[in-house]
């Protein structure tokens, strides 16, 4: 996959701009707070219809502007495609080749990206919420069906929590409705859990050899999906539903007393282990960073294996966070096969061979200029 051009209107600190990219590595150089990350965010948003930095779309709309627009011309293995995301107070619209998509889940997956930013180092040492978001964003790109089921799960969960809260506060004692919502929730939850487990298993297949290579053969990385309840067979949908049903039956009164849903995909987690030890608890900072890097590089291979096309790679000020050895491994892994976008305050730390092949851009106060 390649993005040829990106046009921004009233997006963050860009009033109106158009940039033509190179097909290999594109490096954006500038001081902090000039708009480098905004460019990468725009590529992320036009691909995934949401930001990696904020859940509030209005933050991406220029000050006192009614709407923002991101337009991209891209090329996939199957041909050229034009994408539009329009952000406004009324919501978000996605268009593919000028045709508005009825659901954003129909839009997501047209263009695939992998983002690696300093906060992604929190993938290992951060909260379970960070890891759930990681799974949902990456799996959603290659499986619109997963994205749709996850959305439905979220809506049912919200309804169930409102009902449980009302029952906690004695405003309702509608146990029959709890049972109806529980049955609906279990149906979607089982699908989400099975798909997540399959995704983590496949990601491990790619991440383990990458990690071994970076660690010079000294470390073995394993990934595990950790459901919030004990599941007898995570690969069997019927078994998952059966185990969920038993758990909800057993904890129904506790949930009413607490006024919330206590388990399900919204409480699940992922663990990373190196040589059998949990990296989050026992790993050094170097091991945590190698794990995060291995998982991110594994995403590239997994997406290619799933769709037959390499995703676009976004590296937001991450090279400065990696030592020379890890940086070299990253750049060697992507060279000549993945269109890459890099932000940095200085090119001094980037390999000279990479810079010779790259397109360089300066970014200054929302203005992008190609450097010859």
N, C-alpha and C positions, 0 to 999 in steps of 0.2 A: 504494500500500500504506500502511496505517495500523495502528499498534499502539494499541489502546485502553487496555489494562491490562497491567501486569506484576506478577507475584507472585514473591517470592523467599523460599526457606526454606533456612536454614543455608548461605547463599551468601556467601563472603568475610566481611565484617563485618556482614552483614545476617542477623539470626536469623530474623526473619519480618517481611515488609513487603509492602504492595500499593500501587501507584501508578496513578492514572488520568491519562492524558496528553491534551494538546490535539492537534488534528489538524494544526496548522501547525508552529510552532517552540516547542520546550520547552527552557528554559534552567535548568540546575542550577548554583546558586551556593553556594560554600563554600570553606573553607580547604583546603589540601592534606592528603591522607591522611584524609579524612572519608568517602570512599565514592563520590565523583562518577564517577570512571573505572570503578569496579565496576559501576555502573548501566549504563553504555554497554557494558561488556564483557558483561554479562548479556544485553543485547539482541542483541549480536553472536553470543554462544554459542547462544542459542535460535533464531537464524537459520541459523548455519553449523555448529553442533555442535562448534565448537572455538574456542579463545580466540585473540585477536590478540596476547596478552601472554605466554602460557606454553604449553608443550606438555605440562605436567604437570597433569592434571585434579585431582589431590588438592589442589593449591594453591588451587583455587576452593571447596573444601569447608570449611565453618566448623570452627574448632579443636575437635578431639575429637568431631566429629559424624560419624555413619556415612555420611551422604549429603547431597547438596544438590539442590534442585529449582528449576527456573525454569519458570514457566508464563506464557504470553502469549495474550491474546485479540486477534486481528488481523482486519483486513478487507482483502480483495483485490478486484480487478476482478471475479473470479468468485464472490465471496461471503465469508462469515465463516469463520474457521478458528481452532482452538485448538491451541497447540503446547506440548509439554512436553519438557524435557531433564532427565534424572536422572543425576547424577554420583555414583559410589561407587567403592570399592576394587575392585569386580568389573568395572568398566568403565562404559560410557556407554549410555544408552537414549534413543531419540527416539520421541515419540508425536505423531501427527497426529489431532486430534479423538478422543483417547482410545485410538487403535489403535497399538500398538507396531510400529515399522517393522523389518523383518527386517535391513535394511542401512541404515547411516547415509547412504549415497549416495542412498537412496530418500527420505530425510528432507530433505536439503539441497536448497535451491531452492524450498521452499514459501514462504519469506519471504526477500526479497532486501535486503541492506544494503550500503552503501558507507561505509567507515570512513576518516576523515582525522584522523590524530593527528600530533604533532610528529615522531615517528619515521618517518612516511611521507615526510618530506623526504629520508630516506635512500634512497628509491626510486631517486633519480637518482645520488647519490654513494656509496651503500652497496655491499655486495658483490653478486655475481651471485645468491647464495642469496636475498637480499631480493627481487630482481626475479622469480625463479622462484616464490617463495612468493606474490607478488602475482598473477602469472598464474594459478597453480593455484587460489587462493581465489576470484578473480573469475570465471574461466572455469567453475570447478566449480559455481557458483551457477546458471548458465544451461544447463549441459550435464551431467546426471547420467552420461551415457555416458562423457564425458571423465573424470569423477571415478573411475568404476569402472575404466577402463583405466589410469589413473595409479596407482591402488591396486595393481592386478595387476602393473604394471611394477615398483613398489617391492618387492613380495614376491619376484619373480623376480630382481631385482637383488641383493637380500639373499642369496638362495641362491647366486647366481653368485659373489658376493664371498667367501662362506664357502668355497666350493670352490677359488677361486683362492688364497686364503690358505693352505688346506691343501696345495695343490700347491707353493706357494712354500716352505713349511716341510717339503717332502718327505714329508708324511703321506699323500699320494695323488697319482697321476699319471693321473687319469681324464679324458683328453682327450675321450673320447666323450660324457661327461656335460656337459663344457663346451660342446660343439657343440650338444647338445640345449637347454641353457639359453640359449645365444646365439640360437638360432632363435626360441625363445619370447620372449626379450627384444626382438629386432628387431621382431617382430609388434606388440607393445605400444608400443615406442618410436616406430615410424613413425606410429602413430595419434596419439600425444601430440604429436609434433613438428608434424605437419600441422595439428592443431587449434590449437596455440599460435600458429603462423605466421598462420593465418586470423584468430585473435583479435586479434593485434597489428596486422594490416592494417586490421581494422574499427575498432579503437580509434583508430588514426591518423586515420581519416576524421572522427571527432568531435573529437579533441584538437587537430588542426591549426588549424581556424577559431577555436576557443576561445583558443588561445595567441596567434593573430594579434590577436584582440580585446583581450586583456589587455595585449599589448605595443604596442598602438595601431598595428598594422599593420607594425611594424618587423621582426618576426621570423617565420620559418617553421620550425615544428617538424616533424621527421620521426622515426618510430619504426621500428626494424628488429629482427627476430628473428635471433639469432646462434646457429646450431647449433654444437656442439662439434666437428663434422666438416664438411668441405665437401660440400654437397648440391647436386646439379645442378638439381633441380626440387623445391622444397619443397612445391609444390601437388600433386605426383604421388606417391601412396603407394607404387607399385611402384618408382619411382626412389629414393625415400628408403630403402626396404628393400635395394635393390641397393647403394646407396652405404654403408649401414651394414654390410652383409655383407662388402664389400671391406675396409672399415676394420678390422673385428674380425678378419678373416683375416690381415691384414697385421700387426696388433699383438698377436696372440694370445700369442706368446712373451714380449713385453714385459709384458703384463698378468699372466702367470704369475709373471714375475720380480718384479713390483711387488706382486702379491697383491691386486689390485683392478681393477675395471672403470674404464677410463680415459676413456671418452666415452659420450655418450648424453644423453637429456633432463635427467639429474641434473647435467650439466655445462654446459648451455646458458645463454644470457644474452640480454638485450635492451639495445639502445643507443638513446639519445636524442640527436638532433642539432638544433642551432639554426643556421639559415643555413649548413648544411653542416659545422659544427664540433661535435665531440663535447662535450656539455654537462658530462659527468662530469669530463673532463680540462681543458676550456678555458672552461667557462661560469662566469659570476659567480654569487655566492650568489643574487642576484635572479633570474637566468635559471634556476637550478636550482629555486628555489621556484615560479616561474611554470610551469615544466615539470611539476612534481609536482602543482600545483593544476589545470593543464589536463588532465592524465591522469585525475585523480580526478573532475573534472566530466564528462569524456568517458564515464567508467563509467556515470554516471547516464543519459545519453542512449543509450548502447549497450544497457543493460539494458532500457530502455523500448522501444527498437526491436526487441529480441528477444522480449519477453514481453507487450508492450502495457500494462505497469504500471510506475509509477515505484518505485524502491527507497526504502528508508528511509535517511536520511543521518545519520551519527554524527560529530560534530565534537568531538574530545576535546582541549580546551585549545589549539586550533589558531589561534583568532582572534588571540590575543596574539602568535603567531609571524608573522603577516602584517601588512604595512603597510596603511594605510587604503585605498589604491587597490585592492589585491588582496582585502582583506576586503570592500569594497563590491561588487566584481565577484562574489565568491562568494555573498554574501547576495542580490544581485539575481538571480543565476542560479537559485537554489533557491526563491525566494519564490513562494508560492501554488501550487506544484506538487509539492513534496517534503516529507513530514513529516521534521522535522529535530530532532535532539537535540544540545544544546550544553552543554559544561561550561566553567566559568570561575571564577576566584577573585573577579572583580569585573565588574559590568555596565558600568562606566564607559567601556570601550572599544568597546561595541557600539552600533551605529546606533540612535538613539531611535525611529525609525519601525519598526524591527524589534522592539524591546522592547515597543512599544505593542500589537503583534499577538501577542506571545509569552505562553506560560504560564510563570511563574517558580516555581522550587522552591528551597528552602534545603536543604542537605545538611549534617548535623552528627552525627558519630559514628554513622553507620549509620542515621540517622533522616531520612526525607524528608518535608518539609512544604510544601504548596502555599502560595504567597504571593498574597494578594489585591491 
